[in-house]
Amino acid sequence: MQVLTFDFHNTLANCDPWFDLEVRDLPWAVLDCLDLVPPGTDKSDVDHAYRQLRLEVIATGNEVDAYDAVWHICGDLDIPVNRPTVRQAIDDLMRASIPALEPTPGAAEAVRHVHACGVRMGVVSSAVHPLSVDWMLEAMGIASCFESVVTSASCGFYKSTPAIYDAALSLLGGGAAASVHVGDSLRWDVATAQQAGMAGVWLRTARLDRFAADGPVPVPALTLPTMVGAGPVLVDLLA
């Protein structure tokens, strides 16, 4: 079975406030929101602890979801928190970021075209808060086009390991050799998808893609300069 998967952020849409929470600001934002910042605690210390956790996730390939990450960092910093309260605060902060969502030009149309052609599709995203990806796909009006949404938090694997793509292929019933993944990162979308046996399509965006993995820079099966008009091109690639 052939399937097509898409990265989310910078590929289907941009939502910088959400992305900032995901990769930099989440623990501090939660503490600030709940007025739980202890005297003498500096934002840089909390941000550094979160950054170290994210670097460990990338190095091991084993993801830590948003709730466990904040809980873990608060414990390390000896900040007492109530887990259900923290969970609600994270959900509220993520939902509050969604009005900043900006669909990538042509992305929704491309997704709808591929869906209309009968191709099974999924989303593969390194996201610590899976609900927010679902919410943003709903806001774009394309959630129903995807049969699965696999995030690093939902499957337990970051995009530094092909296991996240294996999980998506398993859910979609796809064979890697006949399937395609589309994303804006040569490192996380093209290289790792290729390690899983898929063809990697690179969406070349204005945002700098720093390829810092060991080994040669991967060669995409196809490079897209834009998502505008990409639907027929992707269907042809599958064919």
ZATORNU-975881 format. One record per atom (N, C-alpha, C): residue number from 1; x, y, z. Coordinates in steps of 0.2 Angstrom, whole numbers, plus 5000, padded with zeros to 4 digits. Example, Ala and Ser with C-alpha at 12.3 -4.5 7.8 and 13.67 -1.06 7.14 Angstrom:
BEGIN
> 1, 5066, 4972, 5039
> 1, 5062, 4978, 5039
> 1, 5066, 4984, 5039
> 2, 5064, 4989, 5035
> 2, 5068, 4995, 5036
> 2, 5064, 5000, 5039
END
This chain:
BEGIN
> 1, 5004, 4994, 5000
> 1, 5000, 5000, 5000
> 1, 5004, 5006, 5000
> 2, 5003, 5011, 4996
> 2, 5006, 5017, 4995
> 2, 5003, 5022, 5000
> 3, 5007, 5026, 5004
> 3, 5004, 5031, 5008
> 3, 5009, 5037, 5007
> 4, 5006, 5043, 5009
> 4, 5009, 5049, 5009
> 4, 5009, 5053, 5016
> 5, 5014, 5055, 5019
> 5, 5014, 5058, 5025
> 5, 5017, 5065, 5025
> 6, 5014, 5069, 5029
> 6, 5017, 5076, 5029
> 6, 5019, 5078, 5036
> 7, 5025, 5082, 5036
> 7, 5027, 5086, 5042
> 7, 5021, 5091, 5043
> 8, 5021, 5094, 5049
> 8, 5016, 5099, 5051
> 8, 5019, 5106, 5051
> 9, 5023, 5107, 5056
> 9, 5025, 5114, 5056
> 9, 5030, 5116, 5051
> 10, 5029, 5122, 5048
> 10, 5033, 5124, 5042
> 10, 5032, 5121, 5035
> 11, 5028, 5115, 5036
> 11, 5026, 5112, 5030
> 11, 5019, 5113, 5028
> 12, 5014, 5111, 5033
> 12, 5007, 5112, 5032
> 12, 5005, 5119, 5034
> 13, 5008, 5121, 5039
> 13, 5007, 5128, 5043
> 13, 5012, 5130, 5047
> 14, 5012, 5137, 5049
> 14, 5016, 5140, 5054
> 14, 5012, 5142, 5059
> 15, 5015, 5141, 5065
> 15, 5012, 5144, 5071
> 15, 5017, 5145, 5076
> 16, 5021, 5150, 5076
> 16, 5027, 5152, 5080
> 16, 5025, 5152, 5087
> 17, 5020, 5155, 5090
> 17, 5019, 5154, 5097
> 17, 5019, 5147, 5100
> 18, 5015, 5143, 5096
> 18, 5015, 5136, 5098
> 18, 5022, 5133, 5098
> 19, 5025, 5134, 5092
> 19, 5032, 5131, 5091
> 19, 5037, 5133, 5097
> 20, 5036, 5139, 5099
> 20, 5040, 5142, 5104
> 20, 5039, 5138, 5111
> 21, 5033, 5137, 5112
> 21, 5031, 5133, 5118
> 21, 5034, 5126, 5118
> 22, 5033, 5123, 5112
> 22, 5035, 5116, 5111
> 22, 5043, 5116, 5112
> 23, 5047, 5120, 5110
> 23, 5054, 5119, 5110
> 23, 5058, 5123, 5115
> 24, 5055, 5129, 5118
> 24, 5059, 5133, 5122
> 24, 5055, 5135, 5128
> 25, 5049, 5137, 5128
> 25, 5046, 5141, 5133
> 25, 5041, 5138, 5138
> 26, 5039, 5131, 5136
> 26, 5034, 5128, 5140
> 26, 5034, 5128, 5147
> 27, 5039, 5125, 5150
> 27, 5039, 5125, 5158
> 27, 5039, 5132, 5161
> 28, 5042, 5137, 5159
> 28, 5042, 5144, 5161
> 28, 5035, 5147, 5160
> 29, 5032, 5146, 5155
> 29, 5025, 5148, 5153
> 29, 5020, 5145, 5158
> 30, 5021, 5139, 5160
> 30, 5016, 5136, 5164
> 30, 5017, 5138, 5171
> 31, 5023, 5139, 5174
> 31, 5025, 5142, 5180
> 31, 5022, 5149, 5181
> 32, 5023, 5153, 5176
> 32, 5021, 5160, 5176
> 32, 5013, 5160, 5175
> 33, 5010, 5156, 5171
> 33, 5003, 5156, 5171
> 33, 5000, 5154, 5178
> 34, 5003, 5150, 5181
> 34, 5000, 5147, 5188
> 34, 5003, 5151, 5194
> 35, 5007, 5156, 5192
> 35, 5010, 5160, 5198
> 35, 5013, 5156, 5203
> 36, 5017, 5151, 5200
> 36, 5021, 5147, 5204
> 36, 5029, 5148, 5204
> 37, 5031, 5153, 5201
> 37, 5038, 5155, 5200
> 37, 5041, 5156, 5207
> 38, 5045, 5152, 5210
> 38, 5048, 5153, 5217
> 38, 5053, 5159, 5217
> 39, 5053, 5163, 5222
> 39, 5058, 5169, 5223
> 39, 5065, 5166, 5221
> 40, 5068, 5170, 5217
> 40, 5075, 5169, 5215
> 40, 5076, 5164, 5209
> 41, 5070, 5161, 5207
> 41, 5071, 5157, 5201
> 41, 5071, 5161, 5195
> 42, 5076, 5160, 5191
> 42, 5077, 5164, 5185
> 42, 5074, 5161, 5178
> 43, 5071, 5164, 5174
> 43, 5068, 5161, 5168
> 43, 5074, 5157, 5164
> 44, 5080, 5160, 5164
> 44, 5085, 5157, 5160
> 44, 5087, 5150, 5163
> 45, 5086, 5149, 5169
> 45, 5087, 5143, 5173
> 45, 5082, 5137, 5170
> 46, 5076, 5139, 5170
> 46, 5071, 5135, 5168
> 46, 5071, 5133, 5161
> 47, 5072, 5138, 5157
> 47, 5073, 5137, 5150
> 47, 5079, 5133, 5148
> 48, 5085, 5133, 5152
> 48, 5090, 5129, 5151
> 48, 5089, 5122, 5153
> 49, 5085, 5121, 5158
> 49, 5083, 5114, 5160
> 49, 5079, 5111, 5154
> 50, 5075, 5115, 5152
> 50, 5070, 5112, 5146
> 50, 5074, 5110, 5140
> 51, 5079, 5115, 5138
> 51, 5083, 5114, 5133
> 51, 5087, 5108, 5133
> 52, 5090, 5106, 5139
> 52, 5094, 5100, 5140
> 52, 5090, 5094, 5139
> 53, 5084, 5095, 5142
> 53, 5079, 5089, 5141
> 53, 5078, 5088, 5134
> 54, 5076, 5093, 5130
> 54, 5075, 5092, 5123
> 54, 5081, 5089, 5119
> 55, 5087, 5092, 5121
> 55, 5093, 5089, 5118
> 55, 5094, 5081, 5119
> 56, 5092, 5079, 5125
> 56, 5093, 5072, 5127
> 56, 5088, 5068, 5123
> 57, 5082, 5071, 5122
> 57, 5077, 5068, 5118
> 57, 5079, 5067, 5110
> 58, 5082, 5072, 5108
> 58, 5085, 5072, 5101
> 58, 5091, 5066, 5101
> 59, 5095, 5066, 5106
> 59, 5101, 5062, 5106
> 59, 5098, 5054, 5106
> 60, 5093, 5053, 5110
> 60, 5091, 5046, 5111
> 60, 5086, 5044, 5106
> 61, 5082, 5049, 5104
> 61, 5076, 5047, 5100
> 61, 5070, 5046, 5104
> 62, 5070, 5046, 5110
> 62, 5065, 5044, 5115
> 62, 5061, 5050, 5117
> 63, 5055, 5051, 5115
> 63, 5051, 5058, 5117
> 63, 5049, 5058, 5124
> 64, 5048, 5064, 5126
> 64, 5045, 5065, 5133
> 64, 5039, 5070, 5131
> 65, 5033, 5068, 5133
> 65, 5028, 5073, 5131
> 65, 5027, 5079, 5136
> 66, 5023, 5084, 5134
> 66, 5023, 5090, 5137
> 66, 5022, 5090, 5144
> 67, 5017, 5085, 5146
> 67, 5015, 5085, 5153
> 67, 5021, 5082, 5157
> 68, 5024, 5076, 5155
> 68, 5029, 5073, 5159
> 68, 5035, 5078, 5159
> 69, 5036, 5082, 5154
> 69, 5042, 5086, 5153
> 69, 5042, 5092, 5159
> 70, 5036, 5095, 5159
> 70, 5035, 5100, 5164
> 70, 5036, 5097, 5171
> 71, 5032, 5092, 5172
> 71, 5033, 5088, 5179
> 71, 5040, 5087, 5181
> 72, 5044, 5084, 5176
> 72, 5050, 5082, 5177
> 72, 5055, 5088, 5179
> 73, 5054, 5094, 5175
> 73, 5058, 5099, 5176
> 73, 5056, 5103, 5183
> 74, 5050, 5103, 5185
> 74, 5048, 5106, 5191
> 74, 5051, 5102, 5197
> 75, 5051, 5095, 5196
> 75, 5054, 5091, 5201
> 75, 5061, 5092, 5202
> 76, 5065, 5093, 5196
> 76, 5072, 5094, 5197
> 76, 5074, 5101, 5200
> 77, 5069, 5106, 5199
> 77, 5070, 5112, 5202
> 77, 5067, 5113, 5209
> 78, 5064, 5108, 5211
> 78, 5061, 5108, 5218
> 78, 5055, 5113, 5218
> 79, 5051, 5113, 5213
> 79, 5045, 5117, 5213
> 79, 5039, 5113, 5213
> 80, 5036, 5113, 5219
> 80, 5030, 5109, 5220
> 80, 5024, 5111, 5215
> 81, 5021, 5106, 5212
> 81, 5016, 5108, 5207
> 81, 5011, 5102, 5208
> 82, 5004, 5104, 5206
> 82, 4999, 5099, 5206
> 82, 4998, 5097, 5199
> 83, 4999, 5090, 5198
> 83, 4999, 5087, 5191
> 83, 4993, 5089, 5187
> 84, 4987, 5088, 5189
> 84, 4981, 5090, 5185
> 84, 4981, 5097, 5183
> 85, 4983, 5101, 5188
> 85, 4983, 5109, 5187
> 85, 4988, 5110, 5181
> 86, 4994, 5107, 5181
> 86, 4999, 5108, 5176
> 86, 4996, 5106, 5170
> 87, 4993, 5100, 5170
> 87, 4990, 5097, 5163
> 87, 4985, 5102, 5160
> 88, 4981, 5105, 5164
> 88, 4976, 5110, 5162
> 88, 4979, 5116, 5159
> 89, 4984, 5118, 5163
> 89, 4988, 5124, 5161
> 89, 4991, 5123, 5154
> 90, 4994, 5118, 5153
> 90, 4997, 5116, 5146
> 90, 4992, 5116, 5141
> 91, 4987, 5113, 5142
> 91, 4982, 5113, 5137
> 91, 4979, 5120, 5135
> 92, 4978, 5124, 5140
> 92, 4976, 5131, 5139
> 92, 4981, 5135, 5135
> 93, 4987, 5134, 5137
> 93, 4992, 5138, 5134
> 93, 4993, 5136, 5126
> 94, 4993, 5130, 5125
> 94, 4993, 5127, 5118
> 94, 4987, 5130, 5114
> 95, 4981, 5129, 5117
> 95, 4975, 5131, 5113
> 95, 4975, 5139, 5112
> 96, 4978, 5143, 5117
> 96, 4978, 5150, 5116
> 96, 4983, 5152, 5110
> 97, 4988, 5148, 5108
> 97, 4992, 5149, 5103
> 97, 4989, 5149, 5096
> 98, 4984, 5145, 5096
> 98, 4981, 5143, 5089
> 98, 4979, 5149, 5085
> 99, 4976, 5154, 5087
> 99, 4974, 5160, 5083
> 99, 4980, 5162, 5079
> 100, 4986, 5161, 5081
> 100, 4992, 5163, 5077
> 100, 4994, 5159, 5071
> 101, 4990, 5153, 5070
> 101, 4991, 5148, 5065
> 101, 4990, 5152, 5058
> 102, 4995, 5150, 5054
> 102, 4995, 5153, 5047
> 102, 4997, 5147, 5042
> 103, 4991, 5144, 5039
> 103, 4992, 5139, 5034
> 103, 4998, 5141, 5029
> 104, 5002, 5136, 5027
> 104, 5007, 5137, 5021
> 104, 5003, 5138, 5015
> 105, 5004, 5143, 5011
> 105, 5001, 5144, 5005
> 105, 5001, 5137, 5000
> 106, 4995, 5135, 4998
> 106, 4994, 5130, 4994
> 106, 4994, 5123, 4998
> 107, 4995, 5123, 5004
> 107, 4995, 5116, 5008
> 107, 4989, 5113, 5008
> 108, 4984, 5117, 5010
> 108, 4977, 5114, 5011
> 108, 4974, 5111, 5004
> 109, 4976, 5115, 4999
> 109, 4973, 5113, 4993
> 109, 4977, 5107, 4990
> 110, 4983, 5106, 4992
> 110, 4987, 5100, 4990
> 110, 4985, 5094, 4994
> 111, 4983, 5095, 5000
> 111, 4981, 5089, 5004
> 111, 4974, 5087, 5001
> 112, 4970, 5092, 5000
> 112, 4963, 5090, 4997
> 112, 4964, 5086, 4991
> 113, 4968, 5089, 4986
> 113, 4969, 5085, 4980
> 113, 4971, 5078, 4981
> 114, 4976, 5077, 4985
> 114, 4979, 5070, 4986
> 114, 4974, 5066, 4989
> 115, 4970, 5069, 4993
> 115, 4965, 5065, 4997
> 115, 4959, 5063, 4992
> 116, 4958, 5068, 4987
> 116, 4952, 5066, 4982
> 116, 4955, 5061, 4977
> 117, 4961, 5060, 4977
> 117, 4964, 5055, 4972
> 117, 4964, 5048, 4975
> 118, 4962, 5048, 4982
> 118, 4961, 5041, 4985
> 118, 4968, 5039, 4989
> 119, 4973, 5043, 4989
> 119, 4979, 5041, 4993
> 119, 4978, 5042, 5000
> 120, 4980, 5037, 5004
> 120, 4980, 5037, 5011
> 120, 4985, 5041, 5014
> 121, 4983, 5046, 5018
> 121, 4988, 5051, 5021
> 121, 4988, 5051, 5028
> 122, 4994, 5053, 5031
> 122, 4995, 5054, 5038
> 122, 4999, 5060, 5039
> 123, 5000, 5063, 5045
> 123, 5004, 5068, 5048
> 123, 5009, 5065, 5052
> 124, 5016, 5067, 5051
> 124, 5021, 5064, 5056
> 124, 5025, 5071, 5058
> 125, 5024, 5072, 5065
> 125, 5026, 5078, 5068
> 125, 5030, 5077, 5074
> 126, 5036, 5080, 5075
> 126, 5039, 5080, 5082
> 126, 5036, 5085, 5086
> 127, 5031, 5083, 5090
> 127, 5027, 5088, 5094
> 127, 5026, 5085, 5101
> 128, 5027, 5089, 5106
> 128, 5026, 5086, 5113
> 128, 5019, 5086, 5115
> 129, 5014, 5090, 5111
> 129, 5007, 5091, 5114
> 129, 5003, 5089, 5108
> 130, 5001, 5082, 5107
> 130, 4998, 5080, 5101
> 130, 4991, 5083, 5100
> 131, 4987, 5085, 5105
> 131, 4981, 5088, 5104
> 131, 4981, 5094, 5100
> 132, 4986, 5098, 5101
> 132, 4987, 5105, 5097
> 132, 4988, 5104, 5090
> 133, 4991, 5098, 5088
> 133, 4991, 5097, 5081
> 133, 4984, 5095, 5078
> 134, 4981, 5091, 5082
> 134, 4974, 5090, 5080
> 134, 4970, 5096, 5079
> 135, 4970, 5100, 5084
> 135, 4966, 5107, 5084
> 135, 4968, 5111, 5078
> 136, 4974, 5111, 5076
> 136, 4976, 5116, 5071
> 136, 4974, 5113, 5064
> 137, 4974, 5106, 5063
> 137, 4972, 5103, 5057
> 137, 4964, 5104, 5056
> 138, 4961, 5104, 5062
> 138, 4954, 5105, 5062
> 138, 4953, 5113, 5060
> 139, 4957, 5117, 5062
> 139, 4956, 5124, 5061
> 139, 4957, 5126, 5053
> 140, 4962, 5121, 5050
> 140, 4963, 5122, 5043
> 140, 4958, 5119, 5039
> 141, 4953, 5115, 5042
> 141, 4948, 5111, 5038
> 141, 4951, 5105, 5034
> 142, 4956, 5102, 5036
> 142, 4959, 5097, 5033
> 142, 4960, 5090, 5037
> 143, 4958, 5091, 5043
> 143, 4959, 5085, 5048
> 143, 4956, 5079, 5045
> 144, 4950, 5079, 5042
> 144, 4947, 5073, 5039
> 144, 4950, 5070, 5033
> 145, 4955, 5073, 5030
> 145, 4959, 5071, 5025
> 145, 4964, 5066, 5027
> 146, 4966, 5066, 5034
> 146, 4971, 5061, 5036
> 146, 4968, 5056, 5040
> 147, 4971, 5050, 5039
> 147, 4969, 5044, 5042
> 147, 4973, 5043, 5049
> 148, 4978, 5046, 5050
> 148, 4982, 5046, 5056
> 148, 4986, 5052, 5057
> 149, 4987, 5054, 5063
> 149, 4991, 5059, 5065
> 149, 4996, 5056, 5070
> 150, 5002, 5056, 5068
> 150, 5007, 5053, 5073
> 150, 5012, 5058, 5075
> 151, 5012, 5060, 5082
> 151, 5017, 5064, 5084
> 151, 5022, 5061, 5088
> 152, 5028, 5064, 5090
> 152, 5033, 5061, 5094
> 152, 5030, 5059, 5101
> 153, 5026, 5063, 5103
> 153, 5023, 5062, 5110
> 153, 5018, 5056, 5110
> 154, 5015, 5055, 5104
> 154, 5010, 5050, 5104
> 154, 5013, 5043, 5103
> 155, 5018, 5043, 5099
> 155, 5021, 5036, 5098
> 155, 5028, 5035, 5102
> 156, 5030, 5040, 5105
> 156, 5036, 5040, 5110
> 156, 5043, 5040, 5106
> 157, 5043, 5042, 5100
> 157, 5049, 5043, 5096
> 157, 5050, 5050, 5093
> 158, 5056, 5053, 5094
> 158, 5057, 5059, 5090
> 158, 5059, 5058, 5083
> 159, 5059, 5063, 5079
> 159, 5061, 5062, 5072
> 159, 5069, 5061, 5071
> 160, 5073, 5060, 5076
> 160, 5080, 5058, 5075
> 160, 5080, 5050, 5075
> 161, 5075, 5047, 5075
> 161, 5075, 5040, 5074
> 161, 5069, 5038, 5069
> 162, 5070, 5033, 5064
> 162, 5065, 5031, 5060
> 162, 5059, 5028, 5063
> 163, 5060, 5026, 5069
> 163, 5054, 5023, 5072
> 163, 5048, 5027, 5072
> 164, 5048, 5034, 5072
> 164, 5042, 5038, 5071
> 164, 5039, 5036, 5064
> 165, 5043, 5036, 5059
> 165, 5040, 5034, 5053
> 165, 5037, 5027, 5052
> 166, 5041, 5022, 5055
> 166, 5038, 5016, 5056
> 166, 5031, 5015, 5059
> 167, 5030, 5019, 5064
> 167, 5024, 5019, 5068
> 167, 5018, 5022, 5063
> 168, 5020, 5027, 5059
> 168, 5015, 5030, 5055
> 168, 5013, 5025, 5049
> 169, 5018, 5022, 5046
> 169, 5017, 5017, 5041
> 169, 5013, 5011, 5044
> 170, 5014, 5009, 5050
> 170, 5010, 5004, 5053
> 170, 5003, 5005, 5053
> 171, 5002, 5012, 5056
> 171, 4995, 5014, 5057
> 171, 4991, 5014, 5050
> 172, 4995, 5017, 5045
> 172, 4992, 5018, 5038
> 172, 4992, 5011, 5034
> 173, 4995, 5006, 5036
> 173, 4996, 5000, 5032
> 173, 5000, 5001, 5026
> 174, 5005, 5006, 5026
> 174, 5009, 5007, 5021
> 174, 5016, 5003, 5020
> 175, 5018, 5002, 5014
> 175, 5024, 4999, 5013
> 175, 5029, 5005, 5012
> 176, 5035, 5005, 5016
> 176, 5040, 5010, 5016
> 176, 5042, 5012, 5009
> 177, 5044, 5006, 5005
> 177, 5047, 5007, 4998
> 177, 5043, 5011, 4993
> 178, 5036, 5010, 4994
> 178, 5031, 5013, 4990
> 178, 5028, 5020, 4992
> 179, 5031, 5022, 4998
> 179, 5028, 5028, 5002
> 179, 5032, 5034, 5002
> 180, 5029, 5040, 5003
> 180, 5033, 5046, 5003
> 180, 5031, 5051, 5009
> 181, 5036, 5054, 5011
> 181, 5035, 5059, 5016
> 181, 5038, 5066, 5014
> 182, 5034, 5071, 5016
> 182, 5035, 5078, 5013
> 182, 5037, 5082, 5020
> 183, 5042, 5086, 5019
> 183, 5043, 5090, 5025
> 183, 5049, 5095, 5023
> 184, 5049, 5100, 5028
> 184, 5054, 5106, 5026
> 184, 5061, 5105, 5029
> 185, 5062, 5100, 5032
> 185, 5069, 5099, 5035
> 185, 5073, 5093, 5032
> 186, 5079, 5094, 5029
> 186, 5083, 5089, 5026
> 186, 5085, 5084, 5032
> 187, 5086, 5086, 5038
> 187, 5088, 5082, 5043
> 187, 5082, 5077, 5046
> 188, 5077, 5081, 5048
> 188, 5072, 5077, 5051
> 188, 5066, 5074, 5047
> 189, 5065, 5077, 5041
> 189, 5060, 5074, 5036
> 189, 5063, 5070, 5031
> 190, 5068, 5072, 5027
> 190, 5071, 5069, 5022
> 190, 5076, 5063, 5024
> 191, 5081, 5065, 5028
> 191, 5086, 5060, 5030
> 191, 5082, 5054, 5034
> 192, 5078, 5056, 5039
> 192, 5076, 5051, 5043
> 192, 5070, 5047, 5040
> 193, 5066, 5050, 5036
> 193, 5061, 5046, 5032
> 193, 5065, 5041, 5027
> 194, 5071, 5043, 5024
> 194, 5074, 5039, 5020
> 194, 5077, 5033, 5024
> 195, 5079, 5034, 5030
> 195, 5082, 5029, 5034
> 195, 5076, 5023, 5036
> 196, 5070, 5026, 5036
> 196, 5064, 5021, 5037
> 196, 5062, 5018, 5030
> 197, 5066, 5020, 5024
> 197, 5064, 5016, 5018
> 197, 5059, 5020, 5014
> 198, 5057, 5026, 5016
> 198, 5053, 5030, 5012
> 198, 5056, 5035, 5007
> 199, 5053, 5037, 5002
> 199, 5056, 5043, 4998
> 199, 5054, 5049, 5002
> 200, 5059, 5054, 5002
> 200, 5059, 5060, 5006
> 200, 5058, 5066, 5001
> 201, 5053, 5070, 5002
> 201, 5052, 5076, 4998
> 201, 5053, 5082, 5002
> 202, 5058, 5086, 4999
> 202, 5060, 5092, 5003
> 202, 5056, 5098, 5001
> 203, 5052, 5101, 5006
> 203, 5049, 5108, 5004
> 203, 5054, 5113, 5006
> 204, 5057, 5116, 5001
> 204, 5062, 5121, 5002
> 204, 5059, 5128, 5004
> 205, 5060, 5130, 5010
> 205, 5057, 5136, 5013
> 205, 5062, 5142, 5014
> 206, 5059, 5148, 5015
> 206, 5063, 5153, 5017
> 206, 5067, 5153, 5023
> 207, 5064, 5148, 5028
> 207, 5067, 5147, 5034
> 207, 5073, 5143, 5033
> 208, 5079, 5145, 5037
> 208, 5085, 5141, 5036
> 208, 5085, 5134, 5039
> 209, 5086, 5129, 5035
> 209, 5086, 5122, 5037
> 209, 5094, 5120, 5039
> 210, 5095, 5120, 5045
> 210, 5102, 5118, 5047
> 210, 5103, 5110, 5047
> 211, 5107, 5108, 5042
> 211, 5108, 5101, 5042
> 211, 5114, 5099, 5046
> 212, 5113, 5096, 5052
> 212, 5119, 5095, 5056
> 212, 5120, 5088, 5058
> 213, 5117, 5083, 5054
> 213, 5118, 5076, 5056
> 213, 5124, 5074, 5053
> 214, 5127, 5068, 5055
> 214, 5133, 5066, 5053
> 214, 5132, 5063, 5046
> 215, 5137, 5063, 5042
> 215, 5136, 5059, 5035
> 215, 5134, 5065, 5030
> 216, 5134, 5062, 5024
> 216, 5132, 5067, 5018
> 216, 5125, 5070, 5019
> 217, 5124, 5076, 5016
> 217, 5118, 5079, 5015
> 217, 5113, 5074, 5011
> 218, 5107, 5073, 5013
> 218, 5103, 5068, 5009
> 218, 5101, 5071, 5003
> 219, 5099, 5067, 4998
> 219, 5097, 5069, 4991
> 219, 5089, 5068, 4991
> 220, 5085, 5073, 4991
> 220, 5078, 5072, 4991
> 220, 5076, 5068, 4984
> 221, 5070, 5064, 4985
> 221, 5067, 5062, 4979
> 221, 5064, 5067, 4974
> 222, 5063, 5073, 4978
> 222, 5060, 5078, 4974
> 222, 5060, 5084, 4979
> 223, 5062, 5090, 4976
> 223, 5062, 5096, 4980
> 223, 5056, 5101, 4977
> 224, 5052, 5103, 4982
> 224, 5047, 5108, 4981
> 224, 5048, 5115, 4983
> 225, 5048, 5120, 4978
> 225, 5049, 5127, 4980
> 225, 5043, 5130, 4984
> 226, 5038, 5126, 4983
> 226, 5031, 5129, 4987
> 226, 5026, 5123, 4987
> 227, 5021, 5124, 4991
> 227, 5016, 5119, 4991
> 227, 5010, 5121, 4986
> 228, 5011, 5127, 4983
> 228, 5006, 5129, 4978
> 228, 5007, 5124, 4972
> 229, 5001, 5121, 4971
> 229, 5001, 5116, 4965
> 229, 5005, 5110, 4966
> 230, 5006, 5108, 4973
> 230, 5010, 5102, 4974
> 230, 5006, 5096, 4974
> 231, 4999, 5096, 4974
> 231, 4995, 5090, 4974
> 231, 4996, 5086, 4968
> 232, 4995, 5088, 4962
> 232, 4997, 5084, 4957
> 232, 5004, 5081, 4956
> 233, 5009, 5085, 4958
> 233, 5016, 5083, 4958
> 233, 5017, 5077, 4962
> 234, 5014, 5078, 4968
> 234, 5015, 5072, 4973
> 234, 5011, 5066, 4971
> 235, 5005, 5067, 4968
> 235, 5002, 5061, 4965
> 235, 5006, 5057, 4960
> 236, 5009, 5062, 4955
> 236, 5013, 5059, 4950
> 236, 5019, 5055, 4953
> 237, 5022, 5058, 4958
> 237, 5028, 5055, 4961
> 237, 5026, 5048, 4964
> 238, 5020, 5047, 4967
> 238, 5018, 5041, 4970
> 238, 5017, 5036, 4964
> 239, 5014, 5039, 4958
> 239, 5013, 5034, 4953
> 239, 5019, 5032, 4949
END
